[in-house]
Amino acid sequence: MKKVSSIRHASQAGLVTLEQTDRRILHELQLNGRLTNVELAQRVNLSPSACWKRTHQLFEAGVIRGIRAIVEPAVVQQGTIVLVGVVLDRSTKKSFAAFEHAIRDLPQVLECFLVAGEVDYFLKIKIEDLPAFNRFHGNRIIALPGVRQVRTFFVLSEIKTDGLLSI
């Protein structure tokens, strides 16, 4: 078990023990990933050097996976959101692996979840418009390995999209 100052790896499964200061850093960075280290340090009541060290440790431990820009989808012609439920023809490790491998090559698919219930996977897709989705559906989704059935839901309005982890 490798000890990393305030961030301790609790097991090989990747569990990490966080101190309250680490949690405050994570909260502030979720609110605004563009904070400078000095601004972040002031908000969490640390010196800039101590704040930088803790933030660096959070990255090193894999607690912070990355920081990125949130782009307005309509500006880049991806304003239509579609949720797609996919049912595979077989429930085997091999069929799941083939589907998951293929889905990673589709940049229109922002998220893919293996779920329990009436479908095997839920996909979150952002695309230009209905005709573009129709082409994508016909050419790519139903051509994915093992797809037996597809259930499509068009998002009419985004109610909450800025959810933060409760830390």
N, C-alpha and C positions, 0 to 999 in steps of 0.2 A: 504494500500500500504506500503510494508516494504522497508525502505531505507537502502541500504547497501553501505556505504561510496561512492566510485566513481561509483559503479554499482547499478543502481536503477531499480527495476522492474516497468515497465511502465504500465502494465495491468495484469489482470488475464490470458490473452492469452499467457503470457510468453515473451512479448516484453521487451527488456532490453535496457537502454540507456548506451552507452559506451563512455568514454572519450578517447582522442587521445592516452594517455599512455596505456590504456587497449588494444586499437587496435594494438599498437606496440608490446605489450606482445603477443597477439594472433598471429600476423604475425611471430614473431621470433619463437614461439613454433611450428607453422605449418612448418617452414623451418627445424627446428631441435628440436624435442621433448626431446632429451637427454641432452640439455643444463642444466648445474647446475644453481642453483638460482643465484650464484655470476656472472656467465657468462651472464645470462639473464639480471640481473640488470645492468651490464655494457653496454649491447647493447641498453637498453631502458632508460639509464640515470637516474636510481633510486638507492637508497641505497638498499642493500640486504634485509633488514627488510621490507622496503616499497614494494619492488618487491614481496617478499614472501606473504605479506598481500594481495596485489592486485590479485596475481595468485590464492591464496586460495579463494578469493571472486569470481573469475571467475568460479572456480570449484563449489563452493557452489550455485551460481546462475544458474548453469546448462549451462553456456556459453561454457565451456570446458567440453565435455562429456567423454573424456578419452584420454589416450596416449598409443599407442601400437606399437609393432614392425611390420615392413612390411617384410613378409617372401617371399623369391624367390619361386614362385609356382612350377617351374620345379624340384627343389631340393626335394620337398615333394610330387612328383608325381601328381601334379595338374596343369600341364602346358597348358592344352587345355581349351580355353575359349569359351563358347557357350552362345549366347543370345537367349532367347526363349520367343516368344509372345504366350500368352495363352488367348483363348476365352472361356468364361464360357457358359453353356447352358441356364442360366437365369441371369438376371441382378437384383438381389434382395439383400437386406441387409443380409439375411440369407445365400444365396449362397456365397456372398463375404466373410462373416465372416467364413464360413466353410473352404473355400479355404485358407484364410489368416492364420487361425489356423493351418492347415495341413502343409503349406509351411514353417512355422517356425521350424518344426521338421526335415528339410532336410539340413544338414550341407553343402552339395555341392552347395546349393543356397546361394550365397554371398549377393545378393541384390534382392529385389522384389519391383516393383513399380506398383501401380494402375494408369492406364493411360486413357486418353480419345482418342478415335480414333477407328481403326479397330480391335484392341485387347483390352482385359480388363487389362492384366498384362504383364509386361516385367520382365523376370528373368535373372540375370547374374549368370552363373554357371561356376565353375572351377572344372575340372575333369581330370583324368589321360590321356585319349586318346579317340579316336573315338569308339572303341569297348566298353569301360567303359561307355561312354555317351549313346550308343545304349541300353545297359542294364538298365541304370538309366532311360532313356526315357520310355522304355517298362514296367519296374517294378514300377516306382515311379511317374513320371510326369503325364502320362495318367491315372494313378489310383487316382490322386488327386480329391477331391470332386468337381463335377460340370464341369469338363473339357470336352469341346465339340471339341475344335480344338487347335492344337499346331503348331506354325510356328517357325522353327529352323534356326538360323544363326550362322555359325562357324566363329570365329574371325581368320583372316589370319595374322594380324599384329596389335600390340598395338602401336598406334601413340602417344597418350598422356594419361598417367595414373597417373600423379603426380599433378593434378590440386589442387590448393589451393583456399580457399575462398578469394575473394578480400575484404580486410578489410581496 
